């Protein structure tokens, strides 16, 4: 497969743009799409009013799952952390990947230690955007799935134990 430039577009539940990032398609088997941040990529964070230069980041999106994983590297290209967004399954179309970010995140560190992030934001936005109960339940289930994948050392979580 040839490398293609794509646009990652993350949205809030009300379809307001949250952030964008240019990325390169590495592979797509119809079940999992893998990307890497484009060289010199700038993440534009609309909800925070920021433009952030990016280091290397490998991105994994499962088409049917309620989460994605960003494998982050430091300035020396050494693995730093695995940042997982809980969000609705992505839509891939015309070199754009779109997903709804539900604010709940899990960050994993080398060795498998993890922290749940933005739970307060998830609760606040569940009220503000009126997430249906089934969306809230599915988001919480996604956190449990991520923790189980990391414990089972399933790719891309196997990097935590190298």
N, C-alpha and C positions, 0 to 999 in steps of 0.2 A: 504494500500500500504506500502511495506517495504521501509525504507530509503535507498537510493542508492547514492553512491559517483559519482559525475559528474565533468567534466572539462568545465568551461566557457572559451571560446576562442573568444576574440574580434579582429576583423581585420580592417584594413584601406580599403578604396575603391579598392586599387590595390591588395588586398588579402595578404598584408604583415601583419604579426601578430602584434597586438597592445598591448594586455595584456591577461593574463590568471589568473584564480582563481579557486581553488578547491571548490566545493559546494556540498551540500546534497539535493537530490530531496525530497521535502515534499509532493507534490501532482501534478497531471497532469490530467486534465479532457478532454484533446484533444483540448482545446481552450486556456487555461491559464496554464502555468507551474510555480509552486512556488518552490523556493529553499531557502536554508540558507547557508551562508558561512560555510565551514567545520571548525570544531574546530582547532585552531592553523593555520588557512589558511594564506598563503603568496600570495599576489597579485604580480605577476611578470609583471612589466610595461616595455615592450621591447622598446617602442619608447622613453622612458625617461631614460632607463637604471637603473631602481629602483626595489628593492624588499621591499614590504611594508607589515608588519604584519597587519592583519585585526581584527577589533572588530566584534561583531555580526553584520551581515547584512542579511536582508531578501530580496530576489530578485524575481521580478515578470516579467515574459515574456509572452506576448500575441503572439500567433502564427501568427496572420494575421496583427498585428499592427506595425507601424514604430517607436516604442519607447519601453522602458522597464523602470522599477522603482526599485531602490535600497533603501530600508528602512534602514537607518543607525542609530546605537545606540552608546552611549558613553561608557566610562569605567565602569559606574555604571549600564549599561544595560537600560538606559533611552533613549527614542526616541530623536534623534538629528535632522535629516533632511531626506527628501525624495529626492534622486538624480535621475533624469530621463535623460537617454541617448536617443537622437534621433538616430535611426539606422534602417537599413533594417530589415524586419521580420526575426526571428531566424530560424535556421535549427537545429533540434534535431535528433541526430543519434549516436548510440553506446556509450551512456553515455557521449556524448559531445554536448554542445550547442554552436553553432557558430552564430555570427552576425557581420554585417558590421556597425561599428560606424561612423556616419557622422559628428561627432565633435560638433554638436549643443547640448547643455544641458540646463535643467531647474532644479534649486534646489528650493525646497519648504521647508518652515520652519513652526514650530508650529503656528497655527492661520491662515495659508494659504498664508502668504507673500511669494513671489517668486522672483527669479532673473534669467534672461536669461544669460547663460554663453557661452563663446567661439564662439561668433558670428563672430569675426574677423578670427578665425581659420577656421570656416565653409566657409567663403567667400574665404579665401586663398586656402583651399583644394579643393573647388569647381572648381577653376581655375587649380590648380596643377594636380588634378586627373581627370579633365574634367568631373565632374558630369553632366549628361544630364539635361536639363531644367526640365524635369518631376521629376527627383530625387530631385532637389533643391526645386521644388514646393511641393513635398510630404513631405519633411523634414520640411518646414515652416508650412504646414498644421498640422503636428504632434505636433508642439509646441502649436498651437491653441487648439488641442484636449486635450493635457495634462492640460492646464490652465482650460479648461471647466470641465474636470473630477475632478480636485481639487475643483473647485467652487461648483460642484454638490455633493461633498463629497463621491464619488464612491470609493470602495476599490481598491487599498490600501490607497487612499488619505484620507479616513475617519480618519486615525491616526493623521492628522494635526489638528483635531478639538476636540481631546479627552482631 
